Amino acid sequence: MVLQYKLKSETRWKDYHGKAKLKLSVSRYNFRLLSSNKKKVLVKTGSYAIVMKRFRQIEFFKHRT
């Protein structure tokens, strides 16, 4: 899965490399979650908390035995 972000005022999405790389707080950005080949959007757009919640759900069900 690929996590991407952009400032709310921008149009171009960038790959997310961690909170330390962001210049502003996460509340000023929009986030989205894509499949690993970037063909399918898993979470259209939302705050960091919403996108990470869905990311954790997907990871939990992928590794559940």
QUILINFEN-V540762 format. One record per helix or strand of 3 or more residues. SS is the DSSP state (h for helix, s for strand). FROM is the first residue (numbers start at 1). LEN is the number of residues. Records with the same first field share a line. If there is no record, write none. Layout:
BEGIN
SS = FROM-LEN, FROM-LEN
END
This chain:
BEGIN
s = 2-6, 29-6, 41-6
h = 19-3, 26-3, 48-15
END
